[in-house]
Amino acid sequence: FSHDGRMLVTEDTLMNPPGQDRRLKLWSLAEVAANSDSLMPIRTNFSGNPWQVETLAFSPDNQHFASATSITTELWSVNDREPLLEMDGRIHAVWLEFSPDGKTLAGALAGGSGILWDVAARQPQGRVLPHDGKVNCIRFSPDGQFVLTASNDQKAQVWRVSTAEPAGPPVEHADRI
């Protein structure tokens, strides 16, 4: 759902014949409530591969959303319904979140790190946020100055967004987080 509750993104994942493109769909919930045809397809092509979208996130201003599969992460324009950026194909994000001001997109990566992208510049911001196991979640503080990563390495770490440096020692747990 978008932050204002007016839009929803879904994906066609089931029953797609081999070789057929998968599509994300942007729905206007006001039009759905009025029982009208509100489907606005968003073009995306996974070349018939069986990759499903694992995570989606809307920007706070609802102008963008990001989607991630195991082979790509994309930043989309809601108005243009086109991808603005396809991020490095080696990046497997399992969780995405925009900062409260919408300027930074954070990704929790299956490969054992977190990453921050500068949305306006459309490029990585600083260095990766390393862990020794899959990062399962990444969340911003309400003021957007810090980001928390939680990992299978049994650690949660708070990072300074401005420097991508730890804000203190990790919090250790008895099991994965």
ROLORO-972454 format. One record per atom (N, C-alpha, C): residue in one letter; residue number from 1; x, y, z. Coordinates in pm, whole numbers, always signed. Layout:
N
+-----+-----+--------+--------+--------+
! res !   n !      x !      y !      z !
+-----+-----+--------+--------+--------+
!   A ! NUM !      X !      Y !      Z !
...
+-----+-----+--------+--------+--------+
//
This chain:
177
+-----+-----+--------+--------+--------+
! res !   n !      x !      y !      z !
+-----+-----+--------+--------+--------+
!   F !   1 !    +84 !   -119 !     +0 !
!   F !   1 !     +0 !     +0 !     +0 !
!   F !   1 !    +88 !   +125 !     +0 !
!   S !   2 !    +40 !   +229 !    -69 !
!   S !   2 !   +108 !   +357 !    -60 !
!   S !   2 !    +84 !   +415 !    +79 !
!   H !   3 !   +165 !   +513 !   +117 !
!   H !   3 !   +152 !   +571 !   +251 !
!   H !   3 !    +20 !   +644 !   +271 !
!   D !   4 !    -38 !   +697 !   +164 !
!   D !   4 !   -166 !   +765 !   +177 !
!   D !   4 !   -285 !   +671 !   +161 !
!   G !   5 !   -257 !   +542 !   +134 !
!   G !   5 !   -363 !   +443 !   +122 !
!   G !   5 !   -441 !   +448 !     -7 !
!   R !   6 !   -396 !   +526 !   -105 !
!   R !   6 !   -470 !   +541 !   -230 !
!   R !   6 !   -428 !   +443 !   -339 !
!   M !   7 !   -308 !   +383 !   -323 !
!   M !   7 !   -257 !   +293 !   -428 !
!   M !   7 !   -208 !   +163 !   -367 !
!   L !   8 !   -203 !    +62 !   -452 !
!   L !   8 !   -155 !    -68 !   -414 !
!   L !   8 !    -78 !   -125 !   -533 !
!   V !   9 !    +34 !   -193 !   -506 !
!   V !   9 !   +108 !   -260 !   -612 !
!   V !   9 !    +97 !   -410 !   -589 !
!   T !  10 !    +67 !   -484 !   -696 !
!   T !  10 !    +64 !   -629 !   -691 !
!   T !  10 !   +147 !   -682 !   -807 !
!   E !  11 !   +171 !   -813 !   -805 !
!   E !  11 !   +247 !   -876 !   -912 !
!   E !  11 !   +173 !   -998 !   -963 !
!   D !  12 !   +177 !  -1016 !  -1097 !
!   D !  12 !   +130 !  -1141 !  -1156 !
!   D !  12 !   +241 !  -1242 !  -1137 !
!   T !  13 !   +221 !  -1342 !  -1052 !
!   T !  13 !   +326 !  -1441 !  -1031 !
!   T !  13 !   +280 !  -1581 !  -1060 !
!   L !  14 !   +154 !  -1609 !  -1040 !
!   L !  14 !   +105 !  -1745 !  -1058 !
!   L !  14 !    +45 !  -1762 !  -1197 !
!   M !  15 !    +58 !  -1879 !  -1247 !
!   M !  15 !     -6 !  -1918 !  -1372 !
!   M !  15 !    +48 !  -1843 !  -1494 !
!   N !  16 !   +167 !  -1787 !  -1487 !
!   N !  16 !   +226 !  -1724 !  -1605 !
!   N !  16 !   +288 !  -1831 !  -1692 !
!   P !  17 !   +249 !  -1839 !  -1817 !
!   P !  17 !   +311 !  -1938 !  -1906 !
!   P !  17 !   +460 !  -1909 !  -1924 !
!   P !  18 !   +542 !  -2012 !  -1946 !
!   P !  18 !   +685 !  -1990 !  -1969 !
!   P !  18 !   +707 !  -1891 !  -2083 !
!   G !  19 !   +802 !  -1802 !  -2065 !
!   G !  19 !   +836 !  -1704 !  -2168 !
!   G !  19 !   +751 !  -1579 !  -2165 !
!   Q !  20 !   +649 !  -1574 !  -2079 !
!   Q !  20 !   +564 !  -1456 !  -2073 !
!   Q !  20 !   +618 !  -1360 !  -1967 !
!   D !  21 !   +613 !  -1231 !  -1998 !
!   D !  21 !   +660 !  -1130 !  -1904 !
!   D !  21 !   +575 !  -1131 !  -1777 !
!   R !  22 !   +639 !  -1105 !  -1667 !
!   R !  22 !   +567 !  -1083 !  -1543 !
!   R !  22 !   +540 !   -934 !  -1533 !
!   R !  23 !   +430 !   -897 !  -1472 !
!   R !  23 !   +395 !   -755 !  -1464 !
!   R !  23 !   +364 !   -716 !  -1322 !
!   L !  24 !   +410 !   -599 !  -1287 !
!   L !  24 !   +363 !   -535 !  -1165 !
!   L !  24 !   +240 !   -454 !  -1205 !
!   K !  25 !   +146 !   -442 !  -1113 !
!   K !  25 !    +25 !   -365 !  -1141 !
!   K !  25 !     +5 !   -263 !  -1031 !
!   L !  26 !    -22 !   -141 !  -1071 !
!   L !  26 !    -51 !    -32 !   -979 !
!   L !  26 !   -202 !     -9 !   -980 !
!   W !  27 !   -262 !    -20 !   -863 !
!   W !  27 !   -407 !     -7 !   -851 !
!   W !  27 !   -442 !   +122 !   -779 !
!   S !  28 !   -546 !   +190 !   -827 !
!   S !  28 !   -603 !   +304 !   -757 !
!   S !  28 !   -715 !   +249 !   -669 !
!   L !  29 !   -698 !   +255 !   -539 !
!   L !  29 !   -798 !   +197 !   -449 !
!   L !  29 !   -930 !   +273 !   -451 !
!   A !  30 !   -927 !   +404 !   -480 !
!   A !  30 !  -1051 !   +481 !   -492 !
!   A !  30 !  -1133 !   +428 !   -608 !
!   E !  31 !  -1067 !   +395 !   -720 !
!   E !  31 !  -1138 !   +342 !   -835 !
!   E !  31 !  -1186 !   +199 !   -810 !
!   V !  32 !  -1109 !   +122 !   -736 !
!   V !  32 !  -1152 !    -13 !   -702 !
!   V !  32 !  -1280 !     -5 !   -618 !
!   A !  33 !  -1283 !    +88 !   -522 !
!   A !  33 !  -1401 !   +103 !   -437 !
!   A !  33 !  -1524 !   +142 !   -518 !
!   A !  34 !  -1502 !   +214 !   -629 !
!   A !  34 !  -1614 !   +255 !   -714 !
!   A !  34 !  -1650 !   +148 !   -817 !
!   N !  35 !  -1588 !    +29 !   -804 !
!   N !  35 !  -1614 !    -84 !   -894 !
!   N !  35 !  -1584 !    -53 !  -1040 !
!   S !  36 !  -1481 !    +28 !  -1064 !
!   S !  36 !  -1444 !    +57 !  -1202 !
!   S !  36 !  -1314 !    -16 !  -1235 !
!   D !  37 !  -1280 !    -18 !  -1362 !
!   D !  37 !  -1157 !    -83 !  -1407 !
!   D !  37 !  -1040 !    +10 !  -1378 !
!   S !  38 !   -962 !    -20 !  -1276 !
!   S !  38 !   -858 !    +72 !  -1231 !
!   S !  38 !   -718 !    +20 !  -1258 !
!   L !  39 !   -706 !    -86 !  -1333 !
!   L !  39 !   -576 !   -146 !  -1356 !
!   L !  39 !   -488 !    -57 !  -1442 !
!   M !  40 !   -368 !    -26 !  -1392 !
!   M !  40 !   -269 !    +47 !  -1468 !
!   M !  40 !   -145 !    -40 !  -1471 !
!   P !  41 !   -124 !   -120 !  -1576 !
!   P !  41 !     -7 !   -208 !  -1576 !
!   P !  41 !   +123 !   -128 !  -1579 !
!   I !  42 !   +221 !   -178 !  -1508 !
!   I !  42 !   +354 !   -120 !  -1509 !
!   I !  42 !   +444 !   -218 !  -1579 !
!   R !  43 !   +514 !   -173 !  -1680 !
!   R !  43 !   +597 !   -262 !  -1760 !
!   R !  43 !   +720 !   -306 !  -1682 !
!   T !  44 !   +736 !   -434 !  -1669 !
!   T !  44 !   +862 !   -491 !  -1620 !
!   T !  44 !   +877 !   -628 !  -1685 !
!   N !  45 !   +996 !   -665 !  -1715 !
!   N !  45 !  +1020 !   -788 !  -1790 !
!   N !  45 !  +1125 !   -871 !  -1718 !
!   F !  46 !  +1084 !   -989 !  -1677 !
!   F !  46 !  +1178 !  -1083 !  -1616 !
!   F !  46 !  +1213 !  -1194 !  -1714 !
!   S !  47 !  +1190 !  -1168 !  -1844 !
!   S !  47 !  +1225 !  -1260 !  -1954 !
!   S !  47 !  +1179 !  -1403 !  -1930 !
!   G !  48 !  +1064 !  -1418 !  -1868 !
!   G !  48 !  +1010 !  -1551 !  -1847 !
!   G !  48 !  +1075 !  -1628 !  -1734 !
!   N !  49 !  +1171 !  -1567 !  -1664 !
!   N !  49 !  +1234 !  -1634 !  -1550 !
!   N !  49 !  +1134 !  -1645 !  -1436 !
!   P !  50 !  +1151 !  -1743 !  -1351 !
!   P !  50 !  +1054 !  -1764 !  -1244 !
!   P !  50 !  +1079 !  -1677 !  -1120 !
!   W !  51 !  +1141 !  -1562 !  -1136 !
!   W !  51 !  +1173 !  -1478 !  -1020 !
!   W !  51 !  +1051 !  -1400 !   -977 !
!   Q !  52 !  +1018 !  -1409 !   -853 !
!   Q !  52 !   +905 !  -1334 !   -800 !
!   Q !  52 !   +956 !  -1213 !   -723 !
!   V !  53 !   +873 !  -1110 !   -721 !
!   V !  53 !   +905 !   -993 !   -640 !
!   V !  53 !   +899 !  -1035 !   -494 !
!   E !  54 !  +1007 !  -1007 !   -422 !
!   E !  54 !  +1016 !  -1046 !   -281 !
!   E !  54 !   +977 !   -933 !   -187 !
!   T !  55 !   +996 !   -809 !   -231 !
!   T !  55 !   +966 !   -697 !   -145 !
!   T !  55 !   +935 !   -574 !   -229 !
!   L !  56 !   +846 !   -490 !   -178 !
!   L !  56 !   +809 !   -362 !   -240 !
!   L !  56 !   +805 !   -256 !   -132 !
!   A !  57 !   +838 !   -133 !   -169 !
!   A !  57 !   +828 !    -23 !    -74 !
!   A !  57 !   +790 !   +105 !   -148 !
!   F !  58 !   +696 !   +181 !    -95 !
!   F !  58 !   +661 !   +312 !   -149 !
!   F !  58 !   +743 !   +420 !    -80 !
!   S !  59 !   +778 !   +525 !   -155 !
!   S !  59 !   +842 !   +642 !    -95 !
!   S !  59 !   +737 !   +716 !    -12 !
!   P !  60 !   +781 !   +794 !    +89 !
!   P !  60 !   +683 !   +864 !   +173 !
!   P !  60 !   +592 !   +960 !    +97 !
!   D !  61 !   +640 !  +1017 !    -15 !
!   D !  61 !   +557 !  +1109 !    -93 !
!   D !  61 !   +473 !  +1035 !   -198 !
!   N !  62 !   +484 !   +902 !   -203 !
!   N !  62 !   +408 !   +817 !   -294 !
!   N !  62 !   +440 !   +842 !   -442 !
!   Q !  63 !   +551 !   +909 !   -471 !
!   Q !  63 !   +590 !   +935 !   -610 !
!   Q !  63 !   +673 !   +823 !   -669 !
!   H !  64 !   +732 !   +740 !   -585 !
!   H !  64 !   +816 !   +629 !   -629 !
!   H !  64 !   +783 !   +503 !   -550 !
!   F !  65 !   +818 !   +390 !   -608 !
!   F !  65 !   +823 !   +269 !   -529 !
!   F !  65 !   +940 !   +187 !   -580 !
!   A !  66 !   +989 !   +100 !   -495 !
!   A !  66 !  +1100 !    +12 !   -530 !
!   A !  66 !  +1051 !   -131 !   -520 !
!   S !  67 !  +1103 !   -216 !   -609 !
!   S !  67 !  +1070 !   -359 !   -605 !
!   S !  67 !  +1199 !   -437 !   -618 !
!   A !  68 !  +1200 !   -557 !   -558 !
!   A !  68 !  +1321 !   -639 !   -563 !
!   A !  68 !  +1285 !   -785 !   -586 !
!   T !  69 !  +1363 !   -850 !   -671 !
!   T !  69 !  +1358 !   -994 !   -691 !
!   T !  69 !  +1496 !  -1047 !   -654 !
!   S !  70 !  +1517 !  -1175 !   -672 !
!   S !  70 !  +1650 !  -1229 !   -642 !
!   S !  70 !  +1753 !  -1192 !   -748 !
!   I !  71 !  +1710 !  -1129 !   -858 !
!   I !  71 !  +1806 !  -1092 !   -962 !
!   I !  71 !  +1815 !   -942 !   -988 !
!   T !  72 !  +1722 !   -862 !   -937 !
!   T !  72 !  +1728 !   -719 !   -963 !
!   T !  72 !  +1650 !   -641 !   -859 !
!   T !  73 !  +1688 !   -515 !   -842 !
!   T !  73 !  +1613 !   -419 !   -762 !
!   T !  73 !  +1589 !   -299 !   -851 !
!   E !  74 !  +1463 !   -254 !   -856 !
!   E !  74 !  +1429 !   -142 !   -944 !
!   E !  74 !  +1359 !    -32 !   -867 !
!   L !  75 !  +1385 !    +91 !   -911 !
!   L !  75 !  +1318 !   +210 !   -860 !
!   L !  75 !  +1222 !   +256 !   -970 !
!   W !  76 !  +1096 !   +276 !   -933 !
!   W !  76 !   +991 !   +309 !  -1030 !
!   W !  76 !   +933 !   +448 !  -1005 !
!   S !  77 !   +890 !   +514 !  -1111 !
!   S !  77 !   +812 !   +637 !  -1103 !
!   S !  77 !   +665 !   +598 !  -1107 !
!   V !  78 !   +588 !   +639 !  -1008 !
!   V !  78 !   +445 !   +609 !  -1006 !
!   V !  78 !   +375 !   +681 !  -1121 !
!   N !  79 !   +410 !   +807 !  -1146 !
!   N !  79 !   +342 !   +884 !  -1252 !
!   N !  79 !   +373 !   +831 !  -1391 !
!   D !  80 !   +500 !   +801 !  -1418 !
!   D !  80 !   +539 !   +755 !  -1552 !
!   D !  80 !   +519 !   +606 !  -1571 !
!   R !  81 !   +505 !   +531 !  -1460 !
!   R !  81 !   +491 !   +386 !  -1463 !
!   R !  81 !   +605 !   +321 !  -1541 !
!   E !  82 !   +724 !   +375 !  -1522 !
!   E !  82 !   +844 !   +323 !  -1587 !
!   E !  82 !   +954 !   +308 !  -1483 !
!   P !  83 !  +1045 !   +213 !  -1502 !
!   P !  83 !  +1158 !   +203 !  -1409 !
!   P !  83 !  +1253 !   +319 !  -1429 !
!   L !  84 !  +1296 !   +381 !  -1320 !
!   L !  84 !  +1394 !   +489 !  -1324 !
!   L !  84 !  +1535 !   +436 !  -1313 !
!   L !  85 !  +1546 !   +320 !  -1249 !
!   L !  85 !  +1678 !   +266 !  -1221 !
!   L !  85 !  +1667 !   +117 !  -1197 !
!   E !  86 !  +1757 !    +42 !  -1258 !
!   E !  86 !  +1773 !    -99 !  -1226 !
!   E !  86 !  +1908 !   -111 !  -1157 !
!   M !  87 !  +1906 !   -154 !  -1034 !
!   M !  87 !  +2028 !   -162 !   -956 !
!   M !  87 !  +2104 !   -290 !   -987 !
!   D !  88 !  +2225 !   -293 !   -949 !
!   D !  88 !  +2317 !   -403 !   -978 !
!   D !  88 !  +2248 !   -539 !   -965 !
!   G !  89 !  +2254 !   -620 !  -1070 !
!   G !  89 !  +2188 !   -750 !  -1073 !
!   G !  89 !  +2241 !   -848 !   -970 !
!   R !  90 !  +2358 !   -821 !   -911 !
!   R !  90 !  +2412 !   -910 !   -809 !
!   R !  90 !  +2352 !   -881 !   -672 !
!   I !  91 !  +2273 !   -777 !   -663 !
!   I !  91 !  +2215 !   -737 !   -535 !
!   I !  91 !  +2080 !   -805 !   -518 !
!   H !  92 !  +2068 !   -890 !   -418 !
!   H !  92 !  +1945 !   -964 !   -389 !
!   H !  92 !  +1885 !   -905 !   -261 !
!   A !  93 !  +1799 !   -806 !   -278 !
!   A !  93 !  +1736 !   -741 !   -163 !
!   A !  93 !  +1615 !   -822 !   -118 !
!   V !  94 !  +1605 !   -846 !    +12 !
!   V !  94 !  +1491 !   -918 !    +67 !
!   V !  94 !  +1399 !   -826 !   +146 !
!   W !  95 !  +1441 !   -702 !   +165 !
!   W !  95 !  +1361 !   -602 !   +234 !
!   W !  95 !  +1405 !   -467 !   +183 !
!   L !  96 !  +1309 !   -379 !   +153 !
!   L !  96 !  +1338 !   -243 !   +108 !
!   L !  96 !  +1262 !   -144 !   +195 !
!   E !  97 !  +1324 !    -29 !   +219 !
!   E !  97 !  +1255 !    +76 !   +293 !
!   E !  97 !  +1313 !   +211 !   +254 !
!   F !  98 !  +1224 !   +308 !   +235 !
!   F !  98 !  +1267 !   +446 !   +210 !
!   F !  98 !  +1285 !   +518 !   +343 !
!   S !  99 !  +1378 !   +611 !   +345 !
!   S !  99 !  +1395 !   +697 !   +462 !
!   S !  99 !  +1272 !   +786 !   +477 !
!   P ! 100 !  +1249 !   +842 !   +596 !
!   P ! 100 !  +1130 !   +926 !   +615 !
!   P ! 100 !  +1121 !  +1045 !   +519 !
!   D ! 101 !  +1237 !  +1098 !   +474 !
!   D ! 101 !  +1234 !  +1209 !   +378 !
!   D ! 101 !  +1232 !  +1161 !   +233 !
!   G ! 102 !  +1241 !  +1030 !   +210 !
!   G ! 102 !  +1236 !   +973 !    +77 !
!   G ! 102 !  +1363 !   +986 !     -4 !
!   K ! 103 !  +1468 !  +1040 !    +54 !
!   K ! 103 !  +1593 !  +1064 !    -20 !
!   K ! 103 !  +1683 !   +941 !    -28 !
!   T ! 104 !  +1663 !   +845 !    +63 !
!   T ! 104 !  +1748 !   +727 !    +68 !
!   T ! 104 !  +1661 !   +602 !    +66 !
!   L ! 105 !  +1705 !   +504 !    -12 !
!   L ! 105 !  +1641 !   +374 !    -15 !
!   L ! 105 !  +1738 !   +275 !    +47 !
!   A ! 106 !  +1691 !   +200 !   +145 !
!   A ! 106 !  +1774 !   +100 !   +213 !
!   A ! 106 !  +1731 !    -39 !   +169 !
!   G ! 107 !  +1829 !   -126 !   +152 !
!   G ! 107 !  +1801 !   -264 !   +115 !
!   G ! 107 !  +1870 !   -361 !   +209 !
!   A ! 108 !  +1795 !   -460 !   +257 !
!   A ! 108 !  +1852 !   -571 !   +335 !
!   A ! 108 !  +1887 !   -678 !   +233 !
!   L ! 109 !  +2012 !   -723 !   +232 !
!   L ! 109 !  +2059 !   -812 !   +127 !
!   L ! 109 !  +2081 !   -953 !   +176 !
!   A ! 110 !  +2042 !  -1048 !    +93 !
!   A ! 110 !  +2059 !  -1189 !   +127 !
!   A ! 110 !  +2206 !  -1227 !   +139 !
!   G ! 111 !  +2293 !  -1154 !    +71 !
!   G ! 111 !  +2436 !  -1184 !    +72 !
!   G ! 111 !  +2509 !  -1143 !   +198 !
!   G ! 112 !  +2442 !  -1088 !   +296 !
!   G ! 112 !  +2505 !  -1058 !   +423 !
!   G ! 112 !  +2542 !   -913 !   +444 !
!   S ! 113 !  +2463 !   -820 !   +393 !
!   S ! 113 !  +2489 !   -679 !   +418 !
!   S ! 113 !  +2362 !   -599 !   +394 !
!   G ! 114 !  +2369 !   -475 !   +433 !
!   G ! 114 !  +2266 !   -378 !   +399 !
!   G ! 114 !  +2329 !   -279 !   +303 !
!   I ! 115 !  +2246 !   -207 !   +230 !
!   I ! 115 !  +2298 !   -107 !   +136 !
!   I ! 115 !  +2204 !    +12 !   +135 !
!   L ! 116 !  +2261 !   +130 !   +114 !
!   L ! 116 !  +2184 !   +254 !   +105 !
!   L ! 116 !  +2202 !   +310 !    -35 !
!   W ! 117 !  +2090 !   +351 !    -99 !
!   W ! 117 !  +2097 !   +416 !   -230 !
!   W ! 117 !  +2049 !   +559 !   -216 !
!   D ! 118 !  +2118 !   +651 !   -282 !
!   D ! 118 !  +2074 !   +789 !   -294 !
!   D ! 118 !  +1970 !   +791 !   -406 !
!   V ! 119 !  +1845 !   +820 !   -372 !
!   V ! 119 !  +1736 !   +813 !   -469 !
!   V ! 119 !  +1754 !   +915 !   -581 !
!   A ! 120 !  +1789 !  +1040 !   -548 !
!   A ! 120 !  +1803 !  +1145 !   -650 !
!   A ! 120 !  +1920 !  +1115 !   -744 !
!   A ! 121 !  +2033 !  +1074 !   -687 !
!   A ! 121 !  +2152 !  +1044 !   -768 !
!   A ! 121 !  +2141 !   +908 !   -836 !
!   R ! 122 !  +2051 !   +824 !   -785 !
!   R ! 122 !  +2030 !   +689 !   -838 !
!   R ! 122 !  +2159 !   +607 !   -836 !
!   Q ! 123 !  +2225 !   +613 !   -720 !
!   Q ! 123 !  +2349 !   +536 !   -703 !
!   Q ! 123 !  +2368 !   +500 !   -556 !
!   P ! 124 !  +2452 !   +398 !   -530 !
!   P ! 124 !  +2478 !   +362 !   -389 !
!   P ! 124 !  +2535 !   +480 !   -312 !
!   Q ! 125 !  +2501 !   +485 !   -187 !
!   Q ! 125 !  +2545 !   +593 !    -98 !
!   Q ! 125 !  +2640 !   +533 !     +4 !
!   G ! 126 !  +2766 !   +566 !     -6 !
!   G ! 126 !  +2864 !   +515 !    +91 !
!   G ! 126 !  +2892 !   +367 !    +69 !
!   R ! 127 !  +2930 !   +301 !   +176 !
!   R ! 127 !  +2969 !   +161 !   +169 !
!   R ! 127 !  +2855 !    +71 !   +215 !
!   V ! 128 !  +2872 !    -59 !   +196 !
!   V ! 128 !  +2772 !   -154 !   +243 !
!   V ! 128 !  +2778 !   -163 !   +395 !
!   L ! 129 !  +2671 !   -213 !   +454 !
!   L ! 129 !  +2659 !   -229 !   +598 !
!   L ! 129 !  +2676 !   -378 !   +627 !
!   P ! 130 !  +2799 !   -423 !   +661 !
!   P ! 130 !  +2829 !   -567 !   +662 !
!   P ! 130 !  +2775 !   -644 !   +782 !
!   H ! 131 !  +2737 !   -768 !   +752 !
!   H ! 131 !  +2701 !   -869 !   +852 !
!   H ! 131 !  +2766 !   -999 !   +807 !
!   D ! 132 !  +2761 !  -1100 !   +893 !
!   D ! 132 !  +2815 !  -1232 !   +858 !
!   D ! 132 !  +2706 !  -1331 !   +819 !
!   G ! 133 !  +2589 !  -1283 !   +791 !
!   G ! 133 !  +2478 !  -1368 !   +750 !
!   G ! 133 !  +2374 !  -1283 !   +678 !
!   K ! 134 !  +2276 !  -1348 !   +620 !
!   K ! 134 !  +2168 !  -1280 !   +548 !
!   K ! 134 !  +2108 !  -1171 !   +637 !
!   V ! 135 !  +2090 !  -1052 !   +580 !
!   V ! 135 !  +2022 !   -944 !   +652 !
!   V ! 135 !  +1873 !   -957 !   +621 !
!   N ! 136 !  +1794 !   -974 !   +723 !
!   N ! 136 !  +1651 !  -1003 !   +708 !
!   N ! 136 !  +1564 !   -878 !   +709 !
!   C ! 137 !  +1613 !   -772 !   +769 !
!   C ! 137 !  +1531 !   -652 !   +785 !
!   C ! 137 !  +1621 !   -530 !   +794 !
!   I ! 138 !  +1571 !   -419 !   +744 !
!   I ! 138 !  +1641 !   -291 !   +757 !
!   I ! 138 !  +1533 !   -185 !   +779 !
!   R ! 139 !  +1552 !   -101 !   +881 !
!   R ! 139 !  +1452 !     -1 !   +918 !
!   R ! 139 !  +1520 !   +131 !   +953 !
!   F ! 140 !  +1458 !   +241 !   +913 !
!   F ! 140 !  +1508 !   +375 !   +947 !
!   F ! 140 !  +1451 !   +420 !  +1081 !
!   S ! 141 !  +1529 !   +501 !  +1151 !
!   S ! 141 !  +1477 !   +569 !  +1269 !
!   S ! 141 !  +1378 !   +676 !  +1221 !
!   P ! 142 !  +1288 !   +722 !  +1308 !
!   P ! 142 !  +1188 !   +822 !  +1266 !
!   P ! 142 !  +1250 !   +950 !  +1209 !
!   D ! 143 !  +1368 !   +988 !  +1256 !
!   D ! 143 !  +1432 !  +1110 !  +1203 !
!   D ! 143 !  +1519 !  +1083 !  +1080 !
!   G ! 144 !  +1534 !   +956 !  +1041 !
!   G ! 144 !  +1610 !   +920 !   +923 !
!   G ! 144 !  +1761 !   +927 !   +937 !
!   Q ! 145 !  +1811 !   +954 !  +1057 !
!   Q ! 145 !  +1955 !   +966 !  +1076 !
!   Q ! 145 !  +2023 !   +832 !  +1100 !
!   F ! 146 !  +1944 !   +732 !  +1138 !
!   F ! 146 !  +2000 !   +599 !  +1167 !
!   F ! 146 !  +1921 !   +493 !  +1092 !
!   V ! 147 !  +1987 !   +381 !  +1070 !
!   V ! 147 !  +1921 !   +266 !  +1010 !
!   V ! 147 !  +1962 !   +143 !  +1091 !
!   L ! 148 !  +1867 !    +53 !  +1112 !
!   L ! 148 !  +1890 !    -70 !  +1187 !
!   L ! 148 !  +1891 !   -186 !  +1090 !
!   T ! 149 !  +1990 !   -275 !  +1101 !
!   T ! 149 !  +1993 !   -400 !  +1026 !
!   T ! 149 !  +1981 !   -515 !  +1125 !
!   A ! 150 !  +1909 !   -619 !  +1085 !
!   A ! 150 !  +1893 !   -740 !  +1167 !
!   A ! 150 !  +1929 !   -859 !  +1080 !
!   S ! 151 !  +2008 !   -953 !  +1134 !
!   S ! 151 !  +2069 !  -1055 !  +1049 !
!   S ! 151 !  +2063 !  -1195 !  +1108 !
!   N ! 152 !  +2085 !  -1293 !  +1019 !
!   N ! 152 !  +2101 !  -1432 !  +1061 !
!   N ! 152 !  +2228 !  -1454 !  +1142 !
!   D ! 153 !  +2318 !  -1356 !  +1144 !
!   D ! 153 !  +2441 !  -1370 !  +1224 !
!   D ! 153 !  +2414 !  -1344 !  +1372 !
!   Q ! 154 !  +2287 !  -1333 !  +1409 !
!   Q ! 154 !  +2242 !  -1315 !  +1547 !
!   Q ! 154 !  +2275 !  -1176 !  +1602 !
!   K ! 155 !  +2288 !  -1078 !  +1511 !
!   K ! 155 !  +2321 !   -942 !  +1554 !
!   K ! 155 !  +2226 !   -842 !  +1490 !
!   A ! 156 !  +2195 !   -740 !  +1568 !
!   A ! 156 !  +2126 !   -621 !  +1518 !
!   A ! 156 !  +2226 !   -507 !  +1532 !
!   Q ! 157 !  +2232 !   -423 !  +1430 !
!   Q ! 157 !  +2330 !   -314 !  +1431 !
!   Q ! 157 !  +2261 !   -184 !  +1390 !
!   V ! 158 !  +2289 !    -77 !  +1466 !
!   V ! 158 !  +2242 !    +57 !  +1430 !
!   V ! 158 !  +2358 !   +127 !  +1359 !
!   W ! 159 !  +2326 !   +189 !  +1244 !
!   W ! 159 !  +2425 !   +257 !  +1161 !
!   W ! 159 !  +2387 !   +404 !  +1145 !
!   R ! 160 !  +2489 !   +490 !  +1135 !
!   R ! 160 !  +2467 !   +630 !  +1100 !
!   R ! 160 !  +2449 !   +638 !   +949 !
!   V ! 161 !  +2338 !   +693 !   +902 !
!   V ! 161 !  +2312 !   +702 !   +759 !
!   V ! 161 !  +2415 !   +792 !   +691 !
!   S ! 162 !  +2456 !   +900 !   +756 !
!   S ! 162 !  +2547 !   +997 !   +694 !
!   S ! 162 !  +2685 !   +939 !   +665 !
!   T ! 163 !  +2728 !   +842 !   +745 !
!   T ! 163 !  +2864 !   +788 !   +730 !
!   T ! 163 !  +2868 !   +639 !   +699 !
!   A ! 164 !  +2756 !   +570 !   +713 !
!   A ! 164 !  +2748 !   +424 !   +700 !
!   A ! 164 !  +2842 !   +355 !   +798 !
!   E ! 165 !  +2862 !   +417 !   +913 !
!   E ! 165 !  +2943 !   +361 !  +1021 !
!   E ! 165 !  +2853 !   +318 !  +1135 !
!   P ! 166 !  +2895 !   +215 !  +1211 !
!   P ! 166 !  +2814 !   +174 !  +1327 !
!   P ! 166 !  +2799 !   +288 !  +1428 !
!   A ! 167 !  +2679 !   +299 !  +1486 !
!   A ! 167 !  +2654 !   +400 !  +1587 !
!   A ! 167 !  +2689 !   +349 !  +1726 !
!   G ! 168 !  +2730 !   +224 !  +1736 !
!   G ! 168 !  +2766 !   +162 !  +1862 !
!   G ! 168 !  +2790 !    +15 !  +1838 !
!   P ! 169 !  +2813 !    -62 !  +1942 !
!   P ! 169 !  +2835 !   -206 !  +1924 !
!   P ! 169 !  +2706 !   -276 !  +1883 !
!   P ! 170 !  +2716 !   -391 !  +1816 !
!   P ! 170 !  +2595 !   -464 !  +1779 !
!   P ! 170 !  +2526 !   -523 !  +1902 !
!   V ! 171 !  +2397 !   -544 !  +1888 !
!   V ! 171 !  +2318 !   -610 !  +1992 !
!   V ! 171 !  +2312 !   -757 !  +1951 !
!   E ! 172 !  +2364 !   -846 !  +2038 !
!   E ! 172 !  +2370 !   -987 !  +2006 !
!   E ! 172 !  +2249 !  -1061 !  +2062 !
!   H ! 173 !  +2204 !  -1160 !  +1986 !
!   H ! 173 !  +2089 !  -1242 !  +2022 !
!   H ! 173 !  +2129 !  -1388 !  +2021 !
!   A ! 174 !  +2048 !  -1472 !  +2084 !
!   A ! 174 !  +2077 !  -1615 !  +2091 !
!   A ! 174 !  +2042 !  -1688 !  +1961 !
!   D ! 175 !  +1966 !  -1624 !  +1874 !
!   D ! 175 !  +1926 !  -1685 !  +1749 !
!   D ! 175 !  +1924 !  -1578 !  +1640 !
!   R ! 176 !  +1901 !  -1620 !  +1516 !
!   R ! 176 !  +1896 !  -1522 !  +1408 !
!   R ! 176 !  +1783 !  -1424 !  +1430 !
!   I ! 177 !  +1797 !  -1308 !  +1373 !
!   I ! 177 !  +1698 !  -1203 !  +1392 !
!   I ! 177 !  +1624 !  -1179 !  +1262 !
+-----+-----+--------+--------+--------+
//
